[in-house]
Amino acid sequence: MDGRDKPGQIGAMSIPPQKAELRAAAIAAREALTDRHRAAAAQIIAQRGLPIEIKPSVVVAGYSPIRGEVDPAPLMQRLAAEGARLSLPVITARGQGLRFRSWSADDRLMRGALGILEPSPAAAEITPEIVLVPLAAFDKLGHRIGYGAGHYDRTLVQLRKSRPITAIGLAFGVQEVEAVPALEHDVALDYVLTDSRVFDFRSLSGAHSFRR
């Protein structure tokens, strides 16, 4: 990886700027990465796998990457080989939570309402137990900045009303910021996986990170 992948290089200031500024800076840093860097990062994350046990037939929700996000496909292929069932999110309407439809690597995808690839309406709707979450930026407490629509915050709250859900963010190291100004409705992640580190936010003693 090149020298641009340094945690904390975005937003490292005594008073964090507003979310919009952090989001713009993180996205710009992400988009500046080379295609080679992106592909290598996706493979590193996939080779490491998830930091939790994959039970037979567990439902894992991935996502269709946009705007230079980490491609979860290599990781999802590994999880499928380990016995997981895969799904992808469907955006039904602004202000609503996501729904999830069954998906496998051989399935054709279609453009949804916002132009993001998603499974056909004919695909079975299923509820995930592990959700891979895209993001624009994150901090060492597991707070995430998305794109402002609140789809994942809303969805995780809804899902957790009926069962335990593990939320795992995928990111490049350049997307780490010093601090995210979290609001009451923001939902923290359980983990963030980057090309250089695994961040575990579930410890009762506070968030920490460790190299793998």
PyMOL CGO cylinders between C-alpha atoms (Angstrom):
from pymol import cmd
from pymol.cgo import CYLINDER

trace = [
    CYLINDER, 0.00, 0.00, 0.00, 1.21, 3.48, -0.70, 0.3, 1, 1, 1, 1, 1, 1,
    CYLINDER, 1.21, 3.48, -0.70, 2.05, 6.21, 1.76, 0.3, 1, 1, 1, 1, 1, 1,
    CYLINDER, 2.05, 6.21, 1.76, -1.37, 7.81, 1.53, 0.3, 1, 1, 1, 1, 1, 1,
    CYLINDER, -1.37, 7.81, 1.53, -2.93, 5.06, 3.65, 0.3, 1, 1, 1, 1, 1, 1,
    CYLINDER, -2.93, 5.06, 3.65, -2.27, 6.57, 7.06, 0.3, 1, 1, 1, 1, 1, 1,
    CYLINDER, -2.27, 6.57, 7.06, -5.03, 6.36, 9.70, 0.3, 1, 1, 1, 1, 1, 1,
    CYLINDER, -5.03, 6.36, 9.70, -6.05, 9.67, 11.13, 0.3, 1, 1, 1, 1, 1, 1,
    CYLINDER, -6.05, 9.67, 11.13, -4.63, 11.82, 8.36, 0.3, 1, 1, 1, 1, 1, 1,
    CYLINDER, -4.63, 11.82, 8.36, -8.11, 13.22, 7.63, 0.3, 1, 1, 1, 1, 1, 1,
    CYLINDER, -8.11, 13.22, 7.63, -9.72, 15.44, 10.21, 0.3, 1, 1, 1, 1, 1, 1,
    CYLINDER, -9.72, 15.44, 10.21, -6.77, 15.31, 12.63, 0.3, 1, 1, 1, 1, 1, 1,
    CYLINDER, -6.77, 15.31, 12.63, -7.52, 18.62, 14.32, 0.3, 1, 1, 1, 1, 1, 1,
    CYLINDER, -7.52, 18.62, 14.32, -8.47, 19.74, 17.81, 0.3, 1, 1, 1, 1, 1, 1,
    CYLINDER, -8.47, 19.74, 17.81, -12.01, 20.73, 16.84, 0.3, 1, 1, 1, 1, 1, 1,
    CYLINDER, -12.01, 20.73, 16.84, -13.61, 18.29, 14.38, 0.3, 1, 1, 1, 1, 1, 1,
    CYLINDER, -13.61, 18.29, 14.38, -15.30, 19.95, 11.42, 0.3, 1, 1, 1, 1, 1, 1,
    CYLINDER, -15.30, 19.95, 11.42, -18.93, 19.20, 10.66, 0.3, 1, 1, 1, 1, 1, 1,
    CYLINDER, -18.93, 19.20, 10.66, -19.95, 15.91, 9.14, 0.3, 1, 1, 1, 1, 1, 1,
    CYLINDER, -19.95, 15.91, 9.14, -20.29, 17.37, 5.65, 0.3, 1, 1, 1, 1, 1, 1,
    CYLINDER, -20.29, 17.37, 5.65, -16.67, 18.54, 5.67, 0.3, 1, 1, 1, 1, 1, 1,
    CYLINDER, -16.67, 18.54, 5.67, -15.41, 15.23, 7.06, 0.3, 1, 1, 1, 1, 1, 1,
    CYLINDER, -15.41, 15.23, 7.06, -17.45, 13.34, 4.50, 0.3, 1, 1, 1, 1, 1, 1,
    CYLINDER, -17.45, 13.34, 4.50, -16.13, 15.40, 1.60, 0.3, 1, 1, 1, 1, 1, 1,
    CYLINDER, -16.13, 15.40, 1.60, -12.49, 15.06, 2.73, 0.3, 1, 1, 1, 1, 1, 1,
    CYLINDER, -12.49, 15.06, 2.73, -12.77, 11.30, 3.29, 0.3, 1, 1, 1, 1, 1, 1,
    CYLINDER, -12.77, 11.30, 3.29, -14.46, 10.68, -0.04, 0.3, 1, 1, 1, 1, 1, 1,
    CYLINDER, -14.46, 10.68, -0.04, -11.82, 12.77, -1.83, 0.3, 1, 1, 1, 1, 1, 1,
    CYLINDER, -11.82, 12.77, -1.83, -9.05, 10.73, -0.19, 0.3, 1, 1, 1, 1, 1, 1,
    CYLINDER, -9.05, 10.73, -0.19, -10.81, 7.49, -1.10, 0.3, 1, 1, 1, 1, 1, 1,
    CYLINDER, -10.81, 7.49, -1.10, -11.33, 8.51, -4.70, 0.3, 1, 1, 1, 1, 1, 1,
    CYLINDER, -11.33, 8.51, -4.70, -7.64, 9.43, -4.99, 0.3, 1, 1, 1, 1, 1, 1,
    CYLINDER, -7.64, 9.43, -4.99, -6.59, 5.81, -4.38, 0.3, 1, 1, 1, 1, 1, 1,
    CYLINDER, -6.59, 5.81, -4.38, -5.39, 3.88, -7.41, 0.3, 1, 1, 1, 1, 1, 1,
    CYLINDER, -5.39, 3.88, -7.41, -7.31, 0.95, -8.88, 0.3, 1, 1, 1, 1, 1, 1,
    CYLINDER, -7.31, 0.95, -8.88, -4.43, -1.29, -7.89, 0.3, 1, 1, 1, 1, 1, 1,
    CYLINDER, -4.43, -1.29, -7.89, -4.67, -0.12, -4.28, 0.3, 1, 1, 1, 1, 1, 1,
    CYLINDER, -4.67, -0.12, -4.28, -8.43, -0.73, -4.25, 0.3, 1, 1, 1, 1, 1, 1,
    CYLINDER, -8.43, -0.73, -4.25, -8.14, -4.24, -5.65, 0.3, 1, 1, 1, 1, 1, 1,
    CYLINDER, -8.14, -4.24, -5.65, -5.34, -5.15, -3.24, 0.3, 1, 1, 1, 1, 1, 1,
    CYLINDER, -5.34, -5.15, -3.24, -7.29, -3.79, -0.27, 0.3, 1, 1, 1, 1, 1, 1,
    CYLINDER, -7.29, -3.79, -0.27, -10.38, -5.84, -1.14, 0.3, 1, 1, 1, 1, 1, 1,
    CYLINDER, -10.38, -5.84, -1.14, -8.24, -8.97, -1.36, 0.3, 1, 1, 1, 1, 1, 1,
    CYLINDER, -8.24, -8.97, -1.36, -6.50, -8.28, 1.96, 0.3, 1, 1, 1, 1, 1, 1,
    CYLINDER, -6.50, -8.28, 1.96, -9.85, -7.86, 3.73, 0.3, 1, 1, 1, 1, 1, 1,
    CYLINDER, -9.85, -7.86, 3.73, -11.17, -11.04, 2.11, 0.3, 1, 1, 1, 1, 1, 1,
    CYLINDER, -11.17, -11.04, 2.11, -8.09, -13.08, 3.01, 0.3, 1, 1, 1, 1, 1, 1,
    CYLINDER, -8.09, -13.08, 3.01, -8.37, -11.98, 6.63, 0.3, 1, 1, 1, 1, 1, 1,
    CYLINDER, -8.37, -11.98, 6.63, -12.06, -12.83, 6.77, 0.3, 1, 1, 1, 1, 1, 1,
    CYLINDER, -12.06, -12.83, 6.77, -14.49, -11.78, 9.47, 0.3, 1, 1, 1, 1, 1, 1,
    CYLINDER, -14.49, -11.78, 9.47, -13.39, -11.45, 13.11, 0.3, 1, 1, 1, 1, 1, 1,
    CYLINDER, -13.39, -11.45, 13.11, -16.41, -13.49, 14.23, 0.3, 1, 1, 1, 1, 1, 1,
    CYLINDER, -16.41, -13.49, 14.23, -17.51, -17.09, 13.74, 0.3, 1, 1, 1, 1, 1, 1,
    CYLINDER, -17.51, -17.09, 13.74, -19.45, -17.87, 10.57, 0.3, 1, 1, 1, 1, 1, 1,
    CYLINDER, -19.45, -17.87, 10.57, -22.20, -20.31, 11.47, 0.3, 1, 1, 1, 1, 1, 1,
    CYLINDER, -22.20, -20.31, 11.47, -23.70, -22.58, 8.78, 0.3, 1, 1, 1, 1, 1, 1,
    CYLINDER, -23.70, -22.58, 8.78, -26.36, -20.77, 6.70, 0.3, 1, 1, 1, 1, 1, 1,
    CYLINDER, -26.36, -20.77, 6.70, -25.86, -17.43, 8.49, 0.3, 1, 1, 1, 1, 1, 1,
    CYLINDER, -25.86, -17.43, 8.49, -27.28, -14.61, 6.35, 0.3, 1, 1, 1, 1, 1, 1,
    CYLINDER, -27.28, -14.61, 6.35, -24.74, -11.93, 5.47, 0.3, 1, 1, 1, 1, 1, 1,
    CYLINDER, -24.74, -11.93, 5.47, -25.76, -8.70, 3.77, 0.3, 1, 1, 1, 1, 1, 1,
    CYLINDER, -25.76, -8.70, 3.77, -23.21, -7.11, 1.47, 0.3, 1, 1, 1, 1, 1, 1,
    CYLINDER, -23.21, -7.11, 1.47, -23.64, -4.07, -0.76, 0.3, 1, 1, 1, 1, 1, 1,
    CYLINDER, -23.64, -4.07, -0.76, -23.02, -2.90, -4.32, 0.3, 1, 1, 1, 1, 1, 1,
    CYLINDER, -23.02, -2.90, -4.32, -20.05, -0.50, -4.14, 0.3, 1, 1, 1, 1, 1, 1,
    CYLINDER, -20.05, -0.50, -4.14, -20.38, 3.07, -5.42, 0.3, 1, 1, 1, 1, 1, 1,
    CYLINDER, -20.38, 3.07, -5.42, -18.07, 6.10, -5.51, 0.3, 1, 1, 1, 1, 1, 1,
    CYLINDER, -18.07, 6.10, -5.51, -14.90, 4.07, -4.91, 0.3, 1, 1, 1, 1, 1, 1,
    CYLINDER, -14.90, 4.07, -4.91, -16.10, 2.14, -1.84, 0.3, 1, 1, 1, 1, 1, 1,
    CYLINDER, -16.10, 2.14, -1.84, -14.29, -1.03, -0.83, 0.3, 1, 1, 1, 1, 1, 1,
    CYLINDER, -14.29, -1.03, -0.83, -15.57, -3.82, -3.06, 0.3, 1, 1, 1, 1, 1, 1,
    CYLINDER, -15.57, -3.82, -3.06, -17.03, -6.47, -0.73, 0.3, 1, 1, 1, 1, 1, 1,
    CYLINDER, -17.03, -6.47, -0.73, -17.28, -9.12, -3.49, 0.3, 1, 1, 1, 1, 1, 1,
    CYLINDER, -17.28, -9.12, -3.49, -14.04, -11.01, -2.62, 0.3, 1, 1, 1, 1, 1, 1,
    CYLINDER, -14.04, -11.01, -2.62, -15.04, -11.15, 1.06, 0.3, 1, 1, 1, 1, 1, 1,
    CYLINDER, -15.04, -11.15, 1.06, -18.58, -12.23, 0.19, 0.3, 1, 1, 1, 1, 1, 1,
    CYLINDER, -18.58, -12.23, 0.19, -17.25, -15.00, -2.05, 0.3, 1, 1, 1, 1, 1, 1,
    CYLINDER, -17.25, -15.00, -2.05, -15.14, -16.29, 0.84, 0.3, 1, 1, 1, 1, 1, 1,
    CYLINDER, -15.14, -16.29, 0.84, -18.11, -16.16, 3.21, 0.3, 1, 1, 1, 1, 1, 1,
    CYLINDER, -18.11, -16.16, 3.21, -20.27, -18.06, 0.73, 0.3, 1, 1, 1, 1, 1, 1,
    CYLINDER, -20.27, -18.06, 0.73, -17.55, -20.74, 0.52, 0.3, 1, 1, 1, 1, 1, 1,
    CYLINDER, -17.55, -20.74, 0.52, -17.67, -20.95, 4.32, 0.3, 1, 1, 1, 1, 1, 1,
    CYLINDER, -17.67, -20.95, 4.32, -21.41, -21.65, 4.22, 0.3, 1, 1, 1, 1, 1, 1,
    CYLINDER, -21.41, -21.65, 4.22, -22.97, -18.21, 4.53, 0.3, 1, 1, 1, 1, 1, 1,
    CYLINDER, -22.97, -18.21, 4.53, -26.07, -17.19, 2.59, 0.3, 1, 1, 1, 1, 1, 1,
    CYLINDER, -26.07, -17.19, 2.59, -25.66, -13.84, 0.86, 0.3, 1, 1, 1, 1, 1, 1,
    CYLINDER, -25.66, -13.84, 0.86, -28.01, -10.93, 0.37, 0.3, 1, 1, 1, 1, 1, 1,
    CYLINDER, -28.01, -10.93, 0.37, -27.91, -7.38, -0.95, 0.3, 1, 1, 1, 1, 1, 1,
    CYLINDER, -27.91, -7.38, -0.95, -29.85, -4.31, 0.18, 0.3, 1, 1, 1, 1, 1, 1,
    CYLINDER, -29.85, -4.31, 0.18, -32.75, -2.75, -1.66, 0.3, 1, 1, 1, 1, 1, 1,
    CYLINDER, -32.75, -2.75, -1.66, -33.67, 0.91, -1.22, 0.3, 1, 1, 1, 1, 1, 1,
    CYLINDER, -33.67, 0.91, -1.22, -37.44, 1.21, -1.20, 0.3, 1, 1, 1, 1, 1, 1,
    CYLINDER, -37.44, 1.21, -1.20, -37.83, 4.94, -0.48, 0.3, 1, 1, 1, 1, 1, 1,
    CYLINDER, -37.83, 4.94, -0.48, -36.00, 7.85, 1.09, 0.3, 1, 1, 1, 1, 1, 1,
    CYLINDER, -36.00, 7.85, 1.09, -36.64, 7.92, 4.81, 0.3, 1, 1, 1, 1, 1, 1,
    CYLINDER, -36.64, 7.92, 4.81, -37.26, 4.16, 4.96, 0.3, 1, 1, 1, 1, 1, 1,
    CYLINDER, -37.26, 4.16, 4.96, -35.06, 1.31, 6.15, 0.3, 1, 1, 1, 1, 1, 1,
    CYLINDER, -35.06, 1.31, 6.15, -33.37, -1.05, 3.72, 0.3, 1, 1, 1, 1, 1, 1,
    CYLINDER, -33.37, -1.05, 3.72, -34.78, -4.42, 2.75, 0.3, 1, 1, 1, 1, 1, 1,
    CYLINDER, -34.78, -4.42, 2.75, -32.60, -7.36, 1.78, 0.3, 1, 1, 1, 1, 1, 1,
    CYLINDER, -32.60, -7.36, 1.78, -32.97, -9.89, -1.01, 0.3, 1, 1, 1, 1, 1, 1,
    CYLINDER, -32.97, -9.89, -1.01, -31.16, -13.16, -1.51, 0.3, 1, 1, 1, 1, 1, 1,
    CYLINDER, -31.16, -13.16, -1.51, -28.21, -13.01, -3.89, 0.3, 1, 1, 1, 1, 1, 1,
    CYLINDER, -28.21, -13.01, -3.89, -25.45, -15.25, -5.26, 0.3, 1, 1, 1, 1, 1, 1,
    CYLINDER, -25.45, -15.25, -5.26, -22.50, -14.40, -7.51, 0.3, 1, 1, 1, 1, 1, 1,
    CYLINDER, -22.50, -14.40, -7.51, -24.25, -15.82, -10.57, 0.3, 1, 1, 1, 1, 1, 1,
    CYLINDER, -24.25, -15.82, -10.57, -27.38, -13.68, -10.18, 0.3, 1, 1, 1, 1, 1, 1,
    CYLINDER, -27.38, -13.68, -10.18, -27.93, -10.72, -12.47, 0.3, 1, 1, 1, 1, 1, 1,
    CYLINDER, -27.93, -10.72, -12.47, -28.47, -7.37, -10.80, 0.3, 1, 1, 1, 1, 1, 1,
    CYLINDER, -28.47, -7.37, -10.80, -30.67, -4.47, -11.86, 0.3, 1, 1, 1, 1, 1, 1,
    CYLINDER, -30.67, -4.47, -11.86, -30.50, -0.72, -11.28, 0.3, 1, 1, 1, 1, 1, 1,
    CYLINDER, -30.50, -0.72, -11.28, -32.60, 0.37, -8.36, 0.3, 1, 1, 1, 1, 1, 1,
    CYLINDER, -32.60, 0.37, -8.36, -34.36, 3.68, -7.77, 0.3, 1, 1, 1, 1, 1, 1,
    CYLINDER, -34.36, 3.68, -7.77, -31.09, 5.46, -6.96, 0.3, 1, 1, 1, 1, 1, 1,
    CYLINDER, -31.09, 5.46, -6.96, -29.11, 3.76, -9.72, 0.3, 1, 1, 1, 1, 1, 1,
    CYLINDER, -29.11, 3.76, -9.72, -27.44, 1.27, -7.37, 0.3, 1, 1, 1, 1, 1, 1,
    CYLINDER, -27.44, 1.27, -7.37, -27.29, -2.37, -8.44, 0.3, 1, 1, 1, 1, 1, 1,
    CYLINDER, -27.29, -2.37, -8.44, -29.65, -4.63, -6.48, 0.3, 1, 1, 1, 1, 1, 1,
    CYLINDER, -29.65, -4.63, -6.48, -31.28, -8.06, -6.81, 0.3, 1, 1, 1, 1, 1, 1,
    CYLINDER, -31.28, -8.06, -6.81, -34.38, -8.59, -8.89, 0.3, 1, 1, 1, 1, 1, 1,
    CYLINDER, -34.38, -8.59, -8.89, -37.77, -8.20, -7.17, 0.3, 1, 1, 1, 1, 1, 1,
    CYLINDER, -37.77, -8.20, -7.17, -38.20, -11.92, -7.85, 0.3, 1, 1, 1, 1, 1, 1,
    CYLINDER, -38.20, -11.92, -7.85, -35.40, -12.73, -5.38, 0.3, 1, 1, 1, 1, 1, 1,
    CYLINDER, -35.40, -12.73, -5.38, -36.51, -13.91, -1.96, 0.3, 1, 1, 1, 1, 1, 1,
    CYLINDER, -36.51, -13.91, -1.96, -36.50, -11.33, 0.83, 0.3, 1, 1, 1, 1, 1, 1,
    CYLINDER, -36.50, -11.33, 0.83, -34.40, -12.43, 3.81, 0.3, 1, 1, 1, 1, 1, 1,
    CYLINDER, -34.40, -12.43, 3.81, -33.21, -10.91, 7.08, 0.3, 1, 1, 1, 1, 1, 1,
    CYLINDER, -33.21, -10.91, 7.08, -29.45, -10.71, 7.65, 0.3, 1, 1, 1, 1, 1, 1,
    CYLINDER, -29.45, -10.71, 7.65, -27.64, -11.46, 10.89, 0.3, 1, 1, 1, 1, 1, 1,
    CYLINDER, -27.64, -11.46, 10.89, -24.39, -9.85, 9.75, 0.3, 1, 1, 1, 1, 1, 1,
    CYLINDER, -24.39, -9.85, 9.75, -24.47, -6.58, 7.81, 0.3, 1, 1, 1, 1, 1, 1,
    CYLINDER, -24.47, -6.58, 7.81, -21.46, -5.32, 5.87, 0.3, 1, 1, 1, 1, 1, 1,
    CYLINDER, -21.46, -5.32, 5.87, -21.79, -1.56, 5.94, 0.3, 1, 1, 1, 1, 1, 1,
    CYLINDER, -21.79, -1.56, 5.94, -20.30, 0.92, 3.43, 0.3, 1, 1, 1, 1, 1, 1,
    CYLINDER, -20.30, 0.92, 3.43, -19.17, 4.26, 4.77, 0.3, 1, 1, 1, 1, 1, 1,
    CYLINDER, -19.17, 4.26, 4.77, -17.56, 7.57, 3.94, 0.3, 1, 1, 1, 1, 1, 1,
    CYLINDER, -17.56, 7.57, 3.94, -15.60, 7.92, 7.20, 0.3, 1, 1, 1, 1, 1, 1,
    CYLINDER, -15.60, 7.92, 7.20, -15.26, 6.36, 10.66, 0.3, 1, 1, 1, 1, 1, 1,
    CYLINDER, -15.26, 6.36, 10.66, -13.50, 7.01, 13.95, 0.3, 1, 1, 1, 1, 1, 1,
    CYLINDER, -13.50, 7.01, 13.95, -11.97, 4.89, 16.73, 0.3, 1, 1, 1, 1, 1, 1,
    CYLINDER, -11.97, 4.89, 16.73, -15.26, 4.73, 18.64, 0.3, 1, 1, 1, 1, 1, 1,
    CYLINDER, -15.26, 4.73, 18.64, -17.07, 3.05, 15.76, 0.3, 1, 1, 1, 1, 1, 1,
    CYLINDER, -17.07, 3.05, 15.76, -19.02, 6.12, 14.72, 0.3, 1, 1, 1, 1, 1, 1,
    CYLINDER, -19.02, 6.12, 14.72, -19.68, 6.23, 11.00, 0.3, 1, 1, 1, 1, 1, 1,
    CYLINDER, -19.68, 6.23, 11.00, -20.39, 8.93, 8.45, 0.3, 1, 1, 1, 1, 1, 1,
    CYLINDER, -20.39, 8.93, 8.45, -22.53, 7.78, 5.55, 0.3, 1, 1, 1, 1, 1, 1,
    CYLINDER, -22.53, 7.78, 5.55, -24.03, 9.87, 2.80, 0.3, 1, 1, 1, 1, 1, 1,
    CYLINDER, -24.03, 9.87, 2.80, -26.68, 11.66, 4.83, 0.3, 1, 1, 1, 1, 1, 1,
    CYLINDER, -26.68, 11.66, 4.83, -29.80, 9.63, 4.03, 0.3, 1, 1, 1, 1, 1, 1,
    CYLINDER, -29.80, 9.63, 4.03, -29.67, 7.56, 7.22, 0.3, 1, 1, 1, 1, 1, 1,
    CYLINDER, -29.67, 7.56, 7.22, -30.58, 4.27, 5.53, 0.3, 1, 1, 1, 1, 1, 1,
    CYLINDER, -30.58, 4.27, 5.53, -28.20, 2.12, 7.56, 0.3, 1, 1, 1, 1, 1, 1,
    CYLINDER, -28.20, 2.12, 7.56, -28.84, 3.80, 10.91, 0.3, 1, 1, 1, 1, 1, 1,
    CYLINDER, -28.84, 3.80, 10.91, -32.56, 3.29, 10.42, 0.3, 1, 1, 1, 1, 1, 1,
    CYLINDER, -32.56, 3.29, 10.42, -32.11, -0.28, 9.20, 0.3, 1, 1, 1, 1, 1, 1,
    CYLINDER, -32.11, -0.28, 9.20, -29.86, -1.42, 12.04, 0.3, 1, 1, 1, 1, 1, 1,
    CYLINDER, -29.86, -1.42, 12.04, -32.26, -0.04, 14.64, 0.3, 1, 1, 1, 1, 1, 1,
    CYLINDER, -32.26, -0.04, 14.64, -35.16, -1.88, 12.99, 0.3, 1, 1, 1, 1, 1, 1,
    CYLINDER, -35.16, -1.88, 12.99, -33.28, -5.16, 12.64, 0.3, 1, 1, 1, 1, 1, 1,
    CYLINDER, -33.28, -5.16, 12.64, -32.06, -5.12, 16.24, 0.3, 1, 1, 1, 1, 1, 1,
    CYLINDER, -32.06, -5.12, 16.24, -35.62, -4.93, 17.54, 0.3, 1, 1, 1, 1, 1, 1,
    CYLINDER, -35.62, -4.93, 17.54, -36.06, -8.60, 16.68, 0.3, 1, 1, 1, 1, 1, 1,
    CYLINDER, -36.06, -8.60, 16.68, -32.57, -10.19, 16.84, 0.3, 1, 1, 1, 1, 1, 1,
    CYLINDER, -32.57, -10.19, 16.84, -28.87, -9.51, 17.51, 0.3, 1, 1, 1, 1, 1, 1,
    CYLINDER, -28.87, -9.51, 17.51, -27.20, -7.98, 14.46, 0.3, 1, 1, 1, 1, 1, 1,
    CYLINDER, -27.20, -7.98, 14.46, -23.46, -7.57, 13.88, 0.3, 1, 1, 1, 1, 1, 1,
    CYLINDER, -23.46, -7.57, 13.88, -22.67, -4.43, 11.88, 0.3, 1, 1, 1, 1, 1, 1,
    CYLINDER, -22.67, -4.43, 11.88, -19.26, -4.50, 10.19, 0.3, 1, 1, 1, 1, 1, 1,
    CYLINDER, -19.26, -4.50, 10.19, -17.98, -1.49, 8.26, 0.3, 1, 1, 1, 1, 1, 1,
    CYLINDER, -17.98, -1.49, 8.26, -15.60, -1.92, 5.32, 0.3, 1, 1, 1, 1, 1, 1,
    CYLINDER, -15.60, -1.92, 5.32, -13.19, 0.90, 4.56, 0.3, 1, 1, 1, 1, 1, 1,
    CYLINDER, -13.19, 0.90, 4.56, -9.76, 1.93, 3.38, 0.3, 1, 1, 1, 1, 1, 1,
    CYLINDER, -9.76, 1.93, 3.38, -7.34, 3.21, 6.00, 0.3, 1, 1, 1, 1, 1, 1,
    CYLINDER, -7.34, 3.21, 6.00, -7.57, 6.73, 4.56, 0.3, 1, 1, 1, 1, 1, 1,
    CYLINDER, -7.57, 6.73, 4.56, -11.21, 6.91, 5.66, 0.3, 1, 1, 1, 1, 1, 1,
    CYLINDER, -11.21, 6.91, 5.66, -10.36, 6.96, 9.36, 0.3, 1, 1, 1, 1, 1, 1,
    CYLINDER, -10.36, 6.96, 9.36, -10.90, 10.38, 10.96, 0.3, 1, 1, 1, 1, 1, 1,
    CYLINDER, -10.90, 10.38, 10.96, -10.02, 11.75, 14.37, 0.3, 1, 1, 1, 1, 1, 1,
    CYLINDER, -10.02, 11.75, 14.37, -13.59, 12.06, 15.61, 0.3, 1, 1, 1, 1, 1, 1,
    CYLINDER, -13.59, 12.06, 15.61, -17.07, 11.83, 14.13, 0.3, 1, 1, 1, 1, 1, 1,
    CYLINDER, -17.07, 11.83, 14.13, -19.60, 14.27, 15.64, 0.3, 1, 1, 1, 1, 1, 1,
    CYLINDER, -19.60, 14.27, 15.64, -22.16, 11.56, 16.45, 0.3, 1, 1, 1, 1, 1, 1,
    CYLINDER, -22.16, 11.56, 16.45, -25.81, 12.45, 16.96, 0.3, 1, 1, 1, 1, 1, 1,
    CYLINDER, -25.81, 12.45, 16.96, -28.33, 10.63, 19.16, 0.3, 1, 1, 1, 1, 1, 1,
    CYLINDER, -28.33, 10.63, 19.16, -29.84, 8.70, 16.24, 0.3, 1, 1, 1, 1, 1, 1,
    CYLINDER, -29.84, 8.70, 16.24, -26.45, 7.56, 14.85, 0.3, 1, 1, 1, 1, 1, 1,
    CYLINDER, -26.45, 7.56, 14.85, -25.74, 3.84, 15.29, 0.3, 1, 1, 1, 1, 1, 1,
    CYLINDER, -25.74, 3.84, 15.29, -22.16, 2.79, 16.08, 0.3, 1, 1, 1, 1, 1, 1,
    CYLINDER, -22.16, 2.79, 16.08, -20.59, -0.16, 14.27, 0.3, 1, 1, 1, 1, 1, 1,
    CYLINDER, -20.59, -0.16, 14.27, -19.39, -3.34, 15.97, 0.3, 1, 1, 1, 1, 1, 1,
    CYLINDER, -19.39, -3.34, 15.97, -16.28, -3.60, 13.78, 0.3, 1, 1, 1, 1, 1, 1,
    CYLINDER, -16.28, -3.60, 13.78, -14.55, -1.83, 10.92, 0.3, 1, 1, 1, 1, 1, 1,
    CYLINDER, -14.55, -1.83, 10.92, -12.30, -3.84, 8.60, 0.3, 1, 1, 1, 1, 1, 1,
    CYLINDER, -12.30, -3.84, 8.60, -9.65, -1.94, 6.64, 0.3, 1, 1, 1, 1, 1, 1,
    CYLINDER, -9.65, -1.94, 6.64, -6.72, -3.04, 4.53, 0.3, 1, 1, 1, 1, 1, 1,
    CYLINDER, -6.72, -3.04, 4.53, -4.35, -2.42, 7.47, 0.3, 1, 1, 1, 1, 1, 1,
    CYLINDER, -4.35, -2.42, 7.47, -6.38, -3.05, 10.64, 0.3, 1, 1, 1, 1, 1, 1,
    CYLINDER, -6.38, -3.05, 10.64, -9.39, -4.65, 12.25, 0.3, 1, 1, 1, 1, 1, 1,
    CYLINDER, -9.39, -4.65, 12.25, -11.17, -2.28, 14.64, 0.3, 1, 1, 1, 1, 1, 1,
    CYLINDER, -11.17, -2.28, 14.64, -13.23, -3.93, 17.38, 0.3, 1, 1, 1, 1, 1, 1,
    CYLINDER, -13.23, -3.93, 17.38, -15.70, -1.59, 19.08, 0.3, 1, 1, 1, 1, 1, 1,
    CYLINDER, -15.70, -1.59, 19.08, -17.51, -4.16, 21.23, 0.3, 1, 1, 1, 1, 1, 1,
    CYLINDER, -17.51, -4.16, 21.23, -15.10, -4.21, 24.17, 0.3, 1, 1, 1, 1, 1, 1,
    CYLINDER, -15.10, -4.21, 24.17, -16.59, -2.95, 27.42, 0.3, 1, 1, 1, 1, 1, 1,
    CYLINDER, -16.59, -2.95, 27.42, -13.28, -1.30, 28.22, 0.3, 1, 1, 1, 1, 1, 1,
    CYLINDER, -13.28, -1.30, 28.22, -13.55, 0.95, 25.18, 0.3, 1, 1, 1, 1, 1, 1,
    CYLINDER, -13.55, 0.95, 25.18, -12.86, 0.79, 21.49, 0.3, 1, 1, 1, 1, 1, 1,
    CYLINDER, -12.86, 0.79, 21.49, -9.50, -0.51, 20.38, 0.3, 1, 1, 1, 1, 1, 1,
    CYLINDER, -9.50, -0.51, 20.38, -7.76, -1.65, 17.25, 0.3, 1, 1, 1, 1, 1, 1,
    CYLINDER, -7.76, -1.65, 17.25, -5.33, -4.41, 16.51, 0.3, 1, 1, 1, 1, 1, 1,
    CYLINDER, -5.33, -4.41, 16.51, -3.25, -5.43, 13.54, 0.3, 1, 1, 1, 1, 1, 1,
    CYLINDER, -3.25, -5.43, 13.54, -3.93, -8.74, 11.80, 0.3, 1, 1, 1, 1, 1, 1,
]
cmd.load_cgo(trace, "trace")
